[in-house]
Amino acid sequence: SSYFWIKKGDFTDVLALAEKLKNHSHDLMHKAVGWMLREIGNRDFETEFEFLKKHYHTMPRTALRYAIEKFPEELRQEFLKGRI
């Protein structure tokens, strides 16, 4: 259901949901959060980037990897190495 809002360009509720679920105990939720963030980034890179700057240190690795999947390699490595 979050994809409906992402397609409309309304990221407010989706980002709140991502923040709430980013540390969920189930790994499939980590994938879903990463996917939601990546889809936001496909439409508005700055919005995804700002969210990730704030939360990537506390996100599960799976969610982070999904979220940064389409980033340029150099930027991906900066996130993965904790240098952002």
Backbone as a printed PyTorch tensor [residue, N CA C, xyz], in Angstrom:
tensor([[[  0.8190,  -1.2050,   0.0000],
         [  0.0000,   0.0000,   0.0000],
         [  0.8590,   1.2650,   0.0000]],

        [[  2.0840,   1.1610,   0.5000],
         [  2.9260,   2.3560,   0.5230],
         [  3.3440,   2.7920,  -0.8780]],

        [[  3.3840,   1.8630,  -1.8110],
         [  3.7790,   2.2060,  -3.1710],
         [  2.8010,   3.2030,  -3.8010]],

        [[  1.5350,   3.1270,  -3.4370],
         [  0.5340,   4.0710,  -3.9320],
         [  0.9670,   5.4970,  -3.6110]],

        [[  1.3920,   5.7280,  -2.3690],
         [  1.8050,   7.0690,  -1.9450],
         [  3.1420,   7.4660,  -2.5650]],

        [[  4.0270,   6.5060,  -2.6970],
         [  5.3120,   6.7920,  -3.3300],
         [  5.1010,   7.2490,  -4.7670]],

        [[  4.2390,   6.5480,  -5.5040],
         [  3.9540,   6.9300,  -6.8920],
         [  3.3630,   8.3280,  -6.9790]],

        [[  2.6050,   8.7210,  -5.9800],
         [  1.9770,  10.0470,  -5.9450],
         [  2.9600,  11.1300,  -5.5010]],

        [[  4.1400,  10.7240,  -5.0330],
         [  5.1230,  11.6990,  -4.5730],
         [  4.8860,  12.1770,  -3.1560]],

        [[  4.0410,  11.4860,  -2.4100],
         [  3.7490,  11.8390,  -1.0180],
         [  4.5040,  10.8640,  -0.1170]],

        [[  5.6450,  11.3100,   0.4000],
         [  6.5370,  10.4070,   1.1260],
         [  6.3960,  10.4890,   2.6480]],

        [[  5.6030,  11.3830,   3.1460],
         [  5.5220,  11.6280,   4.5850],
         [  5.1850,  10.3750,   5.3770]],

        [[  4.0830,   9.7320,   5.0530],
         [  3.6640,   8.5420,   5.7950],
         [  4.6010,   7.3650,   5.5490]],

        [[  5.1170,   7.2670,   4.3410],
         [  6.0240,   6.1670,   4.0120],
         [  7.3180,   6.2890,   4.8130]],

        [[  7.8490,   7.4920,   4.9280],
         [  9.0630,   7.6910,   5.7260],
         [  8.8090,   7.4290,   7.2030]],

        [[  7.6460,   7.8180,   7.6890],
         [  7.3020,   7.5380,   9.0890],
         [  7.1950,   6.0300,   9.3100]],

        [[  6.6150,   5.3330,   8.3500],
         [  6.5000,   3.8820,   8.4360],
         [  7.8860,   3.2310,   8.3680]],

        [[  8.7350,   3.7180,   7.4830],
         [ 10.0960,   3.1830,   7.3670],
         [ 10.8570,   3.3800,   8.6740]],

        [[ 10.6940,   4.5460,   9.2760],
         [ 11.3710,   4.8130,  10.5480],
         [ 10.8750,   3.8690,  11.6410]],

        [[  9.5870,   3.6300,  11.6450],
         [  9.0010,   2.7590,  12.6680],
         [  9.4080,   1.2950,  12.4700]],

        [[  9.4940,   0.8610,  11.2180],
         [  9.7430,  -0.5530,  10.9310],
         [ 11.2040,  -0.8970,  10.6640]],

        [[ 12.0710,   0.0850,  10.6260],
         [ 13.4550,  -0.1760,  10.2250],
         [ 14.1710,  -1.1640,  11.1390]],

        [[ 13.7620,  -1.2800,  12.3660],
         [ 14.3910,  -2.2240,  13.2940],
         [ 13.4600,  -3.3680,  13.6830]],

        [[ 12.5070,  -3.6620,  12.8210],
         [ 11.5920,  -4.7820,  13.0540],
         [ 12.3930,  -6.0760,  13.1960]],

        [[ 11.8750,  -7.0180,  13.9100],
         [ 12.6210,  -8.2530,  14.1760],
         [ 12.6860,  -9.2010,  12.9700]],

        [[ 11.7950,  -9.0490,  12.0060],
         [ 11.7600,  -9.9740,  10.8670],
         [ 12.5500,  -9.4270,   9.6850]],

        [[ 13.3870, -10.2600,   9.0960],
         [ 14.2390,  -9.8000,   7.9990],
         [ 13.4570,  -9.3930,   6.7570]],

        [[ 12.2770,  -9.9510,   6.5380],
         [ 11.4840,  -9.5430,   5.3790],
         [ 11.0170,  -8.0930,   5.5120]],

        [[ 10.8350,  -7.6420,   6.7280],
         [ 10.4840,  -6.2350,   6.9380],
         [ 11.6810,  -5.3510,   6.6100]],

        [[ 12.8880,  -5.8170,   6.8720],
         [ 14.0890,  -5.0590,   6.5140],
         [ 14.1480,  -4.8750,   5.0000]],

        [[ 13.8390,  -5.9290,   4.2660],
         [ 13.8240,  -5.8470,   2.8070],
         [ 12.7530,  -4.8580,   2.3410]],

        [[ 11.5880,  -4.9190,   2.9660],
         [ 10.4890,  -4.0290,   2.5780],
         [ 10.8480,  -2.5610,   2.8410]],

        [[ 11.4720,  -2.2920,   3.9710],
         [ 11.8780,  -0.9180,   4.2920],
         [ 12.9060,  -0.4310,   3.2760]],

        [[ 13.8840,  -1.2550,   2.9760],
         [ 14.8880,  -0.8850,   1.9820],
         [ 14.2750,  -0.6320,   0.6210]],

        [[ 13.3360,  -1.4730,   0.2490],
         [ 12.6480,  -1.3100,  -1.0320],
         [ 11.8770,   0.0120,  -1.0740]],

        [[ 11.1470,   0.3100,   0.0020],
         [ 10.3890,   1.5630,   0.0460],
         [ 11.3260,   2.7570,  -0.1000]],

        [[ 12.4330,   2.7200,   0.5910],
         [ 13.3850,   3.8290,   0.5180],
         [ 13.9840,   3.9470,  -0.8840]],

        [[ 14.3170,   2.8190,  -1.4950],
         [ 14.8660,   2.8490,  -2.8420],
         [ 13.8600,   3.4480,  -3.8240]],

        [[ 12.5970,   3.0880,  -3.6860],
         [ 11.5620,   3.6300,  -4.5770],
         [ 11.3770,   5.1370,  -4.3620]],

        [[ 11.4780,   5.5830,  -3.1390],
         [ 11.4390,   7.0260,  -2.8840],
         [ 12.6250,   7.6870,  -3.5800]],

        [[ 13.7950,   7.0920,  -3.4440],
         [ 14.9890,   7.6370,  -4.0720],
         [ 14.9140,   7.6800,  -5.5840]],

        [[ 14.1940,   6.7510,  -6.1840],
         [ 14.0080,   6.7700,  -7.6350],
         [ 13.2440,   8.0090,  -8.0790]],

        [[ 12.4580,   8.5650,  -7.1750],
         [ 11.6460,   9.7380,  -7.4960],
         [ 12.2300,  11.0310,  -6.9150]],

        [[ 12.8730,  10.9000,  -5.7600],
         [ 13.4250,  12.0720,  -5.0820],
         [ 14.6620,  11.6430,  -4.2880]],

        [[ 15.8060,  11.7090,  -4.9350],
         [ 17.0470,  11.2300,  -4.3300],
         [ 17.3480,  11.9410,  -3.0160]],

        [[ 17.1520,  13.2400,  -2.9690],
         [ 17.4890,  14.0150,  -1.7650],
         [ 16.6890,  13.5550,  -0.5510]],

        [[ 15.4190,  13.2300,  -0.7480],
         [ 14.5870,  12.7720,   0.3630],
         [ 15.1250,  11.4630,   0.9270]],

        [[ 15.4500,  10.5250,   0.0430],
         [ 16.0140,   9.2560,   0.5130],
         [ 17.3660,   9.4780,   1.1790]],

        [[ 18.2010,  10.2840,   0.5610],
         [ 19.5400,  10.5410,   1.0730],
         [ 19.4850,  11.1370,   2.4820]],

        [[ 18.6100,  12.1100,   2.6910],
         [ 18.4790,  12.7400,   4.0160],
         [ 17.9910,  11.7380,   5.0610]],

        [[ 17.0350,  10.8990,   4.6840],
         [ 16.5550,   9.8650,   5.6110],
         [ 17.7000,   8.9230,   5.9740]],

        [[ 18.4330,   8.4760,   4.9760],
         [ 19.5220,   7.5380,   5.2260],
         [ 20.6340,   8.1600,   6.0650]],

        [[ 20.9740,   9.4200,   5.8110],
         [ 22.0060,  10.0740,   6.6210],
         [ 21.6360,  10.0420,   8.0990]],

        [[ 20.3770,  10.1980,   8.3700],
         [ 19.9090,  10.2380,   9.7580],
         [ 19.8360,   8.8380,  10.3870]],

        [[ 19.5240,   7.8170,   9.5820],
         [ 19.1950,   6.5130,  10.1530],
         [ 20.1080,   5.3550,   9.7710]],

        [[ 21.0190,   5.5340,   8.8460],
         [ 21.7260,   4.3570,   8.3400],
         [ 22.5800,   3.6450,   9.3840]],

        [[ 23.0480,   4.3590,  10.3880],
         [ 23.8530,   3.7080,  11.4320],
         [ 23.0340,   2.7300,  12.2650]],

        [[ 21.7310,   2.9370,  12.3420],
         [ 20.8830,   2.0780,  13.1690],
         [ 20.0290,   1.1230,  12.3470]],

        [[ 20.1710,   1.1740,  11.0230],
         [ 19.3770,   0.2940,  10.1640],
         [ 20.0500,  -1.0640,  10.0320]],

        [[ 19.2430,  -2.1220,   9.9100],
         [ 19.8280,  -3.4270,   9.5950],
         [ 20.5300,  -3.3640,   8.2380]],

        [[ 21.5740,  -4.1230,   8.0860],
         [ 22.3770,  -4.1200,   6.8580],
         [ 21.5290,  -4.4550,   5.6280]],

        [[ 20.5700,  -5.3700,   5.7690],
         [ 19.7190,  -5.7490,   4.6430],
         [ 18.9140,  -4.5570,   4.1550]],

        [[ 18.3130,  -3.8150,   5.0550],
         [ 17.5230,  -2.6430,   4.6660],
         [ 18.4070,  -1.6130,   3.9830]],

        [[ 19.5820,  -1.3800,   4.5350],
         [ 20.4940,  -0.4100,   3.9400],
         [ 20.9190,  -0.8400,   2.5410]],

        [[ 21.2700,  -2.0910,   2.3720],
         [ 21.7110,  -2.5710,   1.0590],
         [ 20.6120,  -2.4260,   0.0150]],

        [[ 19.3870,  -2.7510,   0.3710],
         [ 18.2790,  -2.5720,  -0.5690],
         [ 18.0990,  -1.0950,  -0.9020]],

        [[ 18.1910,  -0.2430,   0.1010],
         [ 17.9500,   1.1900,  -0.0970],
         [ 18.9960,   1.8320,  -1.0030]],

        [[ 20.2390,   1.3920,  -0.9140],
         [ 21.3120,   2.0430,  -1.6690],
         [ 21.6940,   1.2660,  -2.9300]],

        [[ 20.9180,   0.2890,  -3.2780],
         [ 21.2140,  -0.5910,  -4.4050],
         [ 21.5390,   0.1450,  -5.7010]],

        [[ 20.8520,   1.2400,  -5.9770],
         [ 21.0280,   1.9670,  -7.2340],
         [ 21.9010,   3.2090,  -7.0970]],

        [[ 22.4980,   3.3970,  -5.9410],
         [ 23.3990,   4.5340,  -5.7490],
         [ 24.6740,   4.3110,  -6.5630]],

        [[ 25.3580,   5.3850,  -6.9150],
         [ 26.6790,   5.2210,  -7.5370],
         [ 27.5880,   4.4330,  -6.5860]],

        [[ 28.4670,   3.6160,  -7.1430],
         [ 29.3040,   2.7130,  -6.3470],
         [ 30.0680,   3.4310,  -5.2320]],

        [[ 30.6370,   4.5650,  -5.5520],
         [ 31.4130,   5.2910,  -4.5460],
         [ 30.5580,   5.6970,  -3.3480]],

        [[ 29.3490,   6.1810,  -3.6130],
         [ 28.4400,   6.5760,  -2.5390],
         [ 27.9630,   5.3540,  -1.7660]],

        [[ 27.6760,   4.2640,  -2.4590],
         [ 27.2890,   3.0270,  -1.7800],
         [ 28.3570,   2.6090,  -0.7740]],

        [[ 29.5890,   2.6370,  -1.2040],
         [ 30.6980,   2.2390,  -0.3330],
         [ 30.8350,   3.1690,   0.8790]],

        [[ 30.5930,   4.4360,   0.6700],
         [ 30.6570,   5.3890,   1.7870],
         [ 29.6130,   5.0280,   2.8470]],

        [[ 28.4090,   4.6930,   2.4160],
         [ 27.3670,   4.2770,   3.3720],
         [ 27.7510,   2.9640,   4.0520]],

        [[ 28.1910,   1.9880,   3.2720],
         [ 28.5060,   0.6780,   3.8300],
         [ 29.6800,   0.7370,   4.8050]],

        [[ 30.5990,   1.6520,   4.5960],
         [ 31.7590,   1.7810,   5.4820],
         [ 31.5240,   2.7720,   6.6180]],

        [[ 30.3190,   3.3790,   6.6470],
         [ 29.9720,   4.2830,   7.7520],
         [ 30.6450,   5.6320,   7.6790]],

        [[ 30.9140,   6.1240,   6.4890],
         [ 31.6260,   7.3860,   6.3230],
         [ 30.7450,   8.5630,   5.9220]],

        [[ 29.4680,   8.4160,   5.9630],
         [ 28.5750,   9.5130,   5.5650],
         [ 28.3080,  10.3870,   6.7670]]])
